[in-house]
């Protein structure tokens, strides 16, 4: 009994250290997937909750990062995709709130937090994030997993649940679109040269 | 040019160092003679580099970290019923609310049927039609979000919500709930007041947990 309890505590400690190690990467990805800070918070929490529940199924020594990213992606696909497709009413509220001088509106701290995030996000690298956000979801996921988190094709195939060939073609098409969105920025930052005619 | 189009996904894999053997050879052979595809490779590599170097990872907000840490360090090794309920709320606010309402309905059903009279159950809580006696009170304390407080105490992951209700916590630690009538309406969902100290005059309901606010002032 005593040994069992101790090992449970150990498991919890192990999970905690892994969860905190990857938390920012998960949160950042959640933001790119949901495009909304409040949903991203929820998605992160759901992911960790599920990961904790199924942590006994995780085999020590195998790839934790790929394992927890798979949970994140699955949770997102199953639960957030539908909600996210709702029309622009939410945007309207945000705009109305942002420009309103009405003190009452400022009571909604949740919205305030969301705007803080947005302001914060736009101060840095907005071009890259905006460009990623413009990609279709299927493309966005593989580009983020490959180019930002450095997963291999095999790992991405496992995380997203599609064959390696599909990963390859989605990446190819996703990068092509990104190139278009980011061409000016890449030139300006000296990553590519302006086309000489 | 048709060959170039067919090779496109392979070029991507080439950039990522994912090609082996024959495929790798095919691409390299092709690159020797195709300026167009060379350019493709250069551009994709530049894009990859741009993303790797310039993408700024967001950090998890402190309140989210704190909440997760609290939840993990709670004494329940395996998420139990409350966590499941909490999860239902974070995932599907509507369905979660429905589940809770169903639960409350079953708990409250005997009361509704008149099987159990409330006053028989809770000591000092007599809310019969002609028994309500309001006591004038003056309360001093700090405004807090009662819902967040409850969820925190239960170690449930949650986010503050506009629907949450404010309450007043006295220095002794007693939490007063506010009835949404009269001045109470202005207090109930006003989370701008959180952590502000208030002096409130009003009427306490029997049992002393609910407060009908008559007026309040910041102190």
Interface residues (C-beta under 8 A of the other chain):
Chain A: X8 X9 X11 X12 X15 X16 X19 X20 X23 X24 X25 X27 X28 X31 X38 X41 X42 X44 X45 X46 X48 X49 X52 X53 X79 X106 X107 X108 X109 X110 X113 X121 X124 X125 X128 X129 X143 X146 X147 X148 X152 X153 X165 X168 X169 X171 X172 X175 X178 X179 X182 X185 X186 X189 X191 X192
Chain B: X8 X9 X10 X11 X12 X13 X16 X18 X42 X43 X44 X46 X47 X48 X49 X50 X51 X52 X54 X55 X56 X57 X58 X59 X60 X61 X64 X65 X67 X68 X69 X72 X73 X77 X78 X79 X83 X87 X90 X91 X92 X157 X159 X160 X161 X162 X189 X190 X191 X192
